[in-house]
């Protein structure tokens, strides 16, 4: 046995410095908190608030009874390829004005001379704009001014 192996003080004598004590790993939280604060400030600035995009209105109220008169309706369907159907019957563009005039004459005029017929235009989402404008022109030619466009809600 050698002297180095048996002497307790001489075992670590050949190192260049003091004996390194194993250091506990540290997590520095200050940079982490700084980054989180920057992200929080960015989110607060970039968030839009919907309350500033709305108008604050109060709707009026009425104390009347519902009208018992049911409005008569004419349904004009406009297909994807620009064809027309009035109340379920297929009609050409040239016949559309004449048919609307015929439908509006018998029962659409009240005692004030105003037309009470309601025209519902049910146009396909991909219908040509010209076809919808033709239906509007035909309603105007028939002196029908109560025009409603039908739509559906997304599911």
C-alpha positions as CSV (number, residue, x, y, z in Angstrom):
1,X,0.0,0.0,0.0
2,X,1.1,3.3,-0.7
3,X,1.2,6.3,1.6
4,X,-1.3,8.3,-0.6
5,X,-4.0,5.7,-0.2
6,X,-3.7,5.5,3.6
7,X,-3.4,9.2,4.5
8,X,-6.8,10.9,4.7
9,X,-5.6,14.5,4.1
10,X,-3.6,13.6,1.0
11,X,-6.4,12.1,-1.0
12,X,-7.6,15.3,-2.6
13,X,-4.3,17.0,-2.5
14,X,-3.6,16.7,-6.2
15,X,-6.6,18.8,-7.3
16,X,-6.0,22.3,-8.5
17,X,-8.4,24.0,-6.2
18,X,-10.6,23.4,-3.4
19,X,-13.0,20.5,-3.6
20,X,-16.1,21.5,-5.6
21,X,-19.3,21.1,-3.7
22,X,-22.2,20.0,-5.9
23,X,-24.4,23.1,-6.5
24,X,-28.2,22.9,-6.3
25,X,-29.8,23.8,-9.6
26,X,-31.5,27.2,-9.6
27,X,-34.3,28.5,-11.6
28,X,-34.1,32.2,-12.2
29,X,-37.7,33.5,-12.1
30,X,-37.1,37.2,-12.8
31,X,-36.7,36.8,-16.6
32,X,-39.7,34.4,-16.7
33,X,-41.8,37.0,-14.9
34,X,-40.6,39.7,-17.2
35,X,-41.6,37.7,-20.3
36,X,-45.1,37.0,-18.8
37,X,-45.7,40.6,-18.0
38,X,-44.8,41.6,-21.6
39,X,-47.2,39.0,-23.0
40,X,-49.9,40.2,-20.6
41,X,-49.5,43.8,-21.6
42,X,-49.6,42.8,-25.3
43,X,-52.8,40.9,-24.8
44,X,-54.4,43.8,-22.9
45,X,-53.6,46.3,-25.6
46,X,-54.6,44.1,-28.5
47,X,-57.9,43.0,-27.1
48,X,-61.0,44.7,-28.6
49,X,-63.9,45.5,-26.4
50,X,-67.3,44.9,-28.0
51,X,-69.1,47.4,-25.8
52,X,-67.5,50.3,-27.7
53,X,-68.8,48.9,-31.1
54,X,-72.4,48.9,-30.1
55,X,-75.0,51.7,-30.0
56,X,-76.8,52.1,-26.7
57,X,-80.5,52.5,-27.8
58,X,-83.7,52.1,-26.0
59,X,-86.5,50.7,-28.2
60,X,-89.9,52.3,-28.0
61,X,-92.9,50.3,-26.6
62,X,-96.5,50.2,-27.8
63,X,-99.7,49.3,-26.2
64,X,-101.7,48.2,-29.2
65,X,-103.3,44.9,-30.2
66,X,-101.8,42.8,-33.0
67,X,-103.3,43.4,-36.4
68,X,-105.9,40.8,-37.3
69,X,-105.4,41.5,-41.0
70,X,-103.2,38.9,-42.6
71,X,-101.0,40.2,-45.4
72,X,-101.4,38.3,-48.6
73,X,-98.1,37.2,-50.0
74,X,-96.6,36.4,-53.4
75,X,-93.5,34.2,-53.4
76,X,-91.0,34.7,-56.2
77,X,-88.3,32.1,-56.2
78,X,-85.1,32.8,-58.2
79,X,-83.0,29.6,-58.9
80,X,-79.3,29.3,-59.2
81,X,-79.5,29.5,-63.0
82,X,-81.7,32.6,-63.1
83,X,-85.1,30.9,-63.6
84,X,-88.2,32.3,-61.8
85,X,-91.2,30.6,-60.1
86,X,-94.2,32.6,-58.8
87,X,-96.1,30.8,-56.0
88,X,-94.6,27.5,-57.2
89,X,-95.3,27.9,-60.9
90,X,-92.3,28.3,-63.3
91,X,-92.5,31.6,-65.2
92,X,-90.3,33.2,-67.9
93,X,-88.7,36.6,-67.4
94,X,-91.0,38.1,-70.0
95,X,-94.2,36.8,-68.2
96,X,-93.1,37.8,-64.7
97,X,-94.3,41.4,-64.8
98,X,-97.7,40.4,-66.3
99,X,-98.3,37.7,-63.8
100,X,-97.5,40.0,-60.9
101,X,-99.8,42.6,-62.2
102,X,-102.6,40.0,-62.5
103,X,-102.0,38.8,-59.0
104,X,-102.0,42.3,-57.5
105,X,-105.2,43.6,-59.2
106,X,-108.0,41.5,-57.5
107,X,-107.3,41.8,-53.8
108,X,-104.2,43.8,-53.1
109,X,-105.5,47.3,-52.8
110,X,-107.1,48.6,-49.6
111,X,-109.4,51.6,-49.2
112,X,-106.5,54.1,-49.1
113,X,-105.3,53.0,-52.5
114,X,-102.1,51.4,-51.1
115,X,-101.2,47.9,-52.1
116,X,-101.1,45.5,-49.2
117,X,-99.6,42.5,-51.0
118,X,-96.2,41.4,-49.7
119,X,-93.7,40.1,-52.2
120,X,-91.2,37.5,-50.8
121,X,-88.2,37.1,-53.0
122,X,-86.5,33.7,-52.2
123,X,-83.3,33.9,-54.2
124,X,-80.7,31.2,-54.2
125,X,-77.3,32.2,-52.7
126,X,-75.7,31.7,-56.1
127,X,-78.4,33.3,-58.2
128,X,-77.2,35.9,-60.6
129,X,-77.7,39.5,-59.4
130,X,-79.4,40.4,-62.7
131,X,-82.1,37.8,-62.0
132,X,-82.8,39.3,-58.5
133,X,-82.9,42.8,-60.1
134,X,-85.4,41.5,-62.7
135,X,-87.7,40.3,-59.9
136,X,-87.5,43.7,-58.2
137,X,-88.2,45.5,-61.5
138,X,-91.2,43.2,-62.1
139,X,-92.6,44.0,-58.6
140,X,-92.1,47.7,-59.3
141,X,-93.9,47.4,-62.6
142,X,-96.8,45.8,-60.8
143,X,-96.8,48.7,-58.2
144,X,-95.9,46.4,-55.4
145,X,-93.7,48.1,-52.8
146,X,-93.8,45.8,-49.8
147,X,-90.9,43.5,-50.7
148,X,-89.1,41.1,-48.4
149,X,-86.0,39.0,-49.0
150,X,-85.9,35.6,-47.4
151,X,-82.9,34.1,-45.8
152,X,-82.0,31.3,-43.5
153,X,-79.9,31.2,-40.3
154,X,-76.7,29.3,-40.1
155,X,-77.0,26.1,-38.1
